[in-house]
């Protein structure tokens, strides 16, 4: 009897923990005239399906700009469904691509970079049916998502990570929005999340440079908007300082918004309003 009760309690505990861990999120709210395509498969790798959610305006009289959004989570957790704050992009006539990628438990570096590049290439290949303007692609992410946004955008027409998604055309994003992202993994190689993601390469400096955005900055790099809290306990503020300095050295159009005493995201309402104001001013100056 005691054994039977123990098994019941164990089963209840298992199911409780399982369901407690299943986070539910509100669906993205989008304007009338837009359509949603949820869990579109943009790539398949070794049995893994790369999915993204698309919110597009098929009846717009001219092809629309689009923002590619990449969630954070230290390359080891997070899901696209947690991302829903696209209201200002819809208001400004943008389509949205909300992307998932392989986390480290599926594949280590450079898998996540390969996936985000594949998502970008998917949009190039399907731009006509999606009614999007490939000259107006903005790529955005926070934390590790900021790192991936930087990598995908700064690679430009460098196709070293595109073997899963070959594409003959030219690739260039119009702008990058980097929110407190990692720009240089060399000094962070022993940071737990980075070390896990780098896997067997965590001591290979050449490999680490190959997955670090700062080493891809050039005079042809896309305009880049950066925001970072100067008290960030997770991604050092110096990561954005280094990136900004490199962009300025190559005369790339850039803006760096510092949030005084700001932590790792989770900014106040006023700080987020300032961020939105500065970001949209930056994008509109670019004609986006």
C-alpha positions as CSV (number, residue, x, y, z in Angstrom):
1,X,0.0,0.0,0.0
2,X,2.8,2.4,0.9
3,X,4.5,1.6,-2.3
4,X,1.3,2.2,-4.3
5,X,0.8,5.6,-2.6
6,X,4.4,6.5,-3.2
7,X,4.0,5.8,-7.0
8,X,0.8,8.0,-7.1
9,X,2.6,10.9,-5.4
10,X,5.6,10.5,-7.7
11,X,3.3,10.5,-10.7
12,X,1.4,13.6,-9.5
13,X,4.7,15.3,-8.9
14,X,6.0,14.5,-12.4
15,X,2.9,15.8,-14.1
16,X,2.8,18.9,-12.0
17,X,6.4,19.7,-12.8
18,X,5.9,19.0,-16.5
19,X,2.9,21.3,-16.8
20,X,4.4,23.9,-14.6
21,X,7.4,24.1,-17.0
22,X,5.2,24.6,-20.0
23,X,5.0,28.3,-20.4
24,X,2.0,29.6,-22.3
25,X,2.2,32.9,-24.2
26,X,-0.4,35.3,-25.6
27,X,-0.6,35.1,-29.4
28,X,0.7,38.1,-31.4
29,X,-1.9,40.7,-32.1
30,X,-1.6,42.0,-35.6
31,X,-3.6,44.6,-37.6
32,X,-6.5,44.0,-40.0
33,X,-5.3,43.2,-43.4
34,X,-2.3,41.3,-42.2
35,X,-2.2,37.5,-42.3
36,X,-0.3,35.1,-40.0
37,X,1.6,31.9,-40.9
38,X,2.6,30.1,-37.8
39,X,5.4,27.6,-37.6
40,X,6.5,27.9,-41.3
41,X,9.5,25.6,-41.8
42,X,12.4,27.6,-43.2
43,X,15.0,24.9,-43.0
44,X,15.5,21.2,-42.0
45,X,18.7,19.9,-40.6
46,X,19.3,16.3,-39.4
47,X,15.6,15.8,-38.5
48,X,15.3,19.3,-36.9
49,X,12.7,21.6,-38.3
50,X,13.5,25.3,-38.1
51,X,10.3,27.2,-37.7
52,X,9.3,30.9,-37.8
53,X,6.1,32.8,-37.5
54,X,5.3,35.3,-40.3
55,X,3.0,38.3,-40.1
56,X,2.7,39.9,-43.5
57,X,0.4,42.3,-45.4
58,X,-0.2,40.5,-48.7
59,X,-2.6,43.3,-50.0
60,X,-0.2,46.2,-49.4
61,X,0.1,48.2,-52.6
62,X,3.9,48.1,-52.5
63,X,6.2,45.5,-50.9
64,X,6.6,46.1,-47.2
65,X,9.7,46.3,-45.0
66,X,10.2,43.4,-42.6
67,X,11.8,42.9,-39.3
68,X,13.4,39.6,-38.4
69,X,13.2,39.1,-34.6
70,X,15.5,36.7,-32.8
71,X,14.9,35.7,-29.1
72,X,17.6,35.5,-26.5
73,X,18.3,32.9,-23.9
74,X,22.1,32.3,-23.7
75,X,21.9,30.0,-26.8
76,X,20.4,27.4,-24.4
77,X,16.8,28.3,-23.8
78,X,14.0,30.6,-25.0
79,X,11.3,30.3,-27.6
80,X,9.9,32.5,-30.3
81,X,6.5,32.5,-28.7
82,X,7.8,34.6,-25.9
83,X,8.3,37.5,-28.3
84,X,5.2,39.6,-29.0
85,X,6.0,43.3,-28.8
86,X,5.8,44.1,-32.5
87,X,3.1,46.8,-32.3
88,X,5.3,49.7,-33.4
89,X,6.6,47.7,-36.4
90,X,3.0,46.9,-37.5
91,X,2.1,50.6,-37.0
92,X,5.0,51.5,-39.3
93,X,3.9,49.1,-42.0
94,X,6.4,46.3,-41.4
95,X,5.9,42.6,-41.8
96,X,7.4,40.5,-39.0
97,X,9.4,37.2,-39.1
98,X,9.7,35.7,-35.6
99,X,12.4,33.1,-35.7
100,X,13.5,30.0,-33.7
101,X,16.9,28.4,-34.0
102,X,18.8,25.4,-32.7
103,X,19.6,25.7,-29.1
104,X,22.8,24.1,-27.7
105,X,21.0,20.9,-26.6
106,X,20.2,20.3,-30.3
107,X,23.5,21.5,-31.7
108,X,26.4,23.8,-30.6
109,X,28.0,26.7,-32.4
110,X,27.8,27.6,-35.2
111,X,24.3,26.0,-35.6
112,X,22.3,29.0,-34.4
113,X,24.1,31.3,-36.8
114,X,23.4,28.9,-39.7
115,X,19.7,28.8,-38.8
116,X,19.3,32.6,-38.6
117,X,21.1,32.9,-41.9
118,X,18.7,30.3,-43.4
119,X,15.7,32.3,-42.1
120,X,17.1,35.4,-43.8
121,X,17.6,33.5,-47.1
122,X,14.1,32.0,-46.9
123,X,12.8,35.6,-47.0
124,X,14.9,36.4,-50.0
125,X,13.7,33.3,-51.8
126,X,10.0,33.9,-51.0
127,X,9.9,37.7,-51.0
128,X,7.4,38.0,-53.9
129,X,4.7,35.8,-52.4
130,X,5.2,37.4,-49.0
131,X,5.0,40.9,-50.5
132,X,8.2,42.1,-48.8
133,X,10.9,44.4,-49.9
134,X,14.3,42.8,-49.6
135,X,15.9,46.2,-49.7
136,X,14.2,46.9,-46.3
137,X,15.1,44.0,-44.1
138,X,15.8,44.9,-40.5
139,X,17.2,42.2,-38.2
140,X,16.8,42.6,-34.4
141,X,17.6,40.6,-31.3
142,X,18.4,40.8,-27.6
143,X,21.2,39.2,-25.6
144,X,22.2,36.0,-27.5
145,X,19.5,37.0,-30.0
146,X,21.4,40.3,-30.4
147,X,24.6,38.3,-31.1
148,X,22.8,36.3,-33.8
149,X,21.2,39.4,-35.3
150,X,24.7,40.9,-35.5
151,X,26.2,37.8,-37.1
152,X,23.5,37.4,-39.7
153,X,23.6,41.0,-40.7
154,X,27.4,41.6,-40.5
155,X,28.1,38.5,-42.6
156,X,26.4,40.2,-45.5
157,X,27.3,38.3,-48.6
158,X,29.9,36.1,-46.8
159,X,28.2,32.7,-47.1
160,X,30.5,30.6,-45.0
161,X,27.6,29.6,-42.7
162,X,25.0,29.1,-45.5
163,X,25.8,25.5,-46.5
164,X,22.3,24.3,-45.5
165,X,20.6,27.1,-47.4
166,X,22.5,27.8,-50.6
167,X,21.6,31.1,-52.3
168,X,23.1,32.6,-55.5
169,X,21.8,36.2,-54.9
170,X,23.4,39.0,-52.9
171,X,22.5,39.3,-49.2
172,X,22.5,42.6,-47.4
173,X,20.2,43.7,-44.5
174,X,19.2,47.4,-44.3
175,X,19.8,47.7,-40.5
176,X,20.6,45.8,-37.4
177,X,19.0,46.4,-34.0
178,X,21.3,45.0,-31.3
179,X,19.9,45.0,-27.8
180,X,22.6,44.2,-25.2
181,X,24.0,41.5,-27.4
182,X,27.4,39.7,-27.3
183,X,29.8,41.1,-29.9
184,X,33.1,39.4,-29.0
185,X,33.2,35.9,-27.5
186,X,37.0,35.8,-27.2
187,X,37.0,37.4,-23.6
188,X,33.8,35.4,-22.8
189,X,35.0,32.0,-23.7
190,X,34.8,30.7,-20.2
191,X,31.4,32.2,-19.4
192,X,29.2,29.2,-18.8
193,X,26.6,29.9,-21.5
194,X,29.2,30.8,-24.1
195,X,31.5,27.8,-23.2
196,X,28.5,25.4,-23.5
197,X,27.5,26.9,-26.9
198,X,31.1,26.9,-28.2
199,X,31.4,23.2,-27.2
200,X,34.7,21.6,-28.2
201,X,35.8,24.8,-29.7
202,X,35.8,26.9,-26.5
203,X,39.6,27.1,-26.5
204,X,40.0,27.6,-30.3
205,X,40.6,31.3,-30.7
206,X,40.2,31.2,-34.5
207,X,36.9,29.5,-34.2
208,X,35.7,31.9,-31.5
209,X,36.6,34.9,-33.7
210,X,34.6,33.3,-36.6
211,X,31.4,33.4,-34.5
212,X,32.1,36.9,-33.0
213,X,30.4,39.8,-34.8
214,X,33.0,42.4,-34.0
215,X,35.4,40.7,-36.4
216,X,33.1,41.1,-39.4
217,X,32.7,44.9,-39.1
218,X,33.8,46.6,-42.3
219,X,33.1,49.8,-44.2
220,X,30.2,48.1,-46.0
221,X,28.5,46.9,-42.8
222,X,24.8,47.7,-42.3
223,X,23.8,50.6,-40.1
224,X,23.6,49.4,-36.5
225,X,21.6,50.6,-33.5
226,X,22.8,49.5,-30.1
227,X,21.2,49.7,-26.7
228,X,22.8,48.4,-23.5
229,X,22.4,49.0,-19.8
230,X,25.7,50.1,-18.2
231,X,25.0,47.9,-15.1
232,X,24.2,44.8,-17.1
233,X,25.2,41.8,-14.9
234,X,24.9,39.2,-17.7
235,X,26.4,40.6,-20.9
236,X,29.2,43.1,-20.1
237,X,28.5,46.7,-21.2
238,X,32.0,46.7,-22.6
239,X,30.8,44.3,-25.3
240,X,28.6,47.1,-26.8
241,X,31.3,49.7,-26.3
242,X,33.8,47.6,-28.3
243,X,31.3,47.1,-31.1
244,X,30.4,50.8,-31.2
245,X,34.0,51.7,-31.4
246,X,34.7,49.3,-34.3
247,X,31.7,50.5,-36.2
248,X,32.8,54.1,-35.8
249,X,36.3,53.2,-36.9
250,X,34.9,51.9,-40.2
251,X,32.5,54.9,-40.5
252,X,29.4,52.8,-40.3
253,X,26.2,54.7,-39.4
254,X,25.6,53.7,-35.8
255,X,23.9,54.9,-32.6
256,X,24.6,53.7,-29.1
257,X,21.9,54.3,-26.5
258,X,23.2,53.7,-22.9
259,X,20.6,53.1,-20.2
260,X,22.1,54.5,-17.0
261,X,22.1,51.8,-14.3
262,X,20.2,49.6,-16.7
263,X,20.3,45.8,-16.1
264,X,20.0,43.0,-18.7
265,X,16.9,44.3,-20.5
266,X,13.9,44.6,-18.2
267,X,14.0,48.4,-18.6
268,X,11.5,50.7,-17.1
269,X,8.5,51.9,-19.1
270,X,10.2,55.3,-19.6
271,X,13.4,53.7,-20.7
272,X,11.6,51.5,-23.2
273,X,9.8,54.5,-24.5
274,X,13.1,56.3,-25.0
275,X,14.5,53.2,-26.7
276,X,11.6,53.0,-29.1
277,X,11.8,56.7,-29.9
278,X,15.6,56.6,-30.6
279,X,15.3,53.3,-32.6
280,X,12.6,54.7,-34.8
281,X,14.4,57.9,-35.3
282,X,17.4,55.9,-36.4
283,X,15.4,53.7,-38.8
284,X,13.5,56.7,-40.3
285,X,16.7,58.5,-41.0
286,X,17.6,55.5,-43.1
287,X,14.3,55.7,-45.0
288,X,13.1,52.5,-43.3
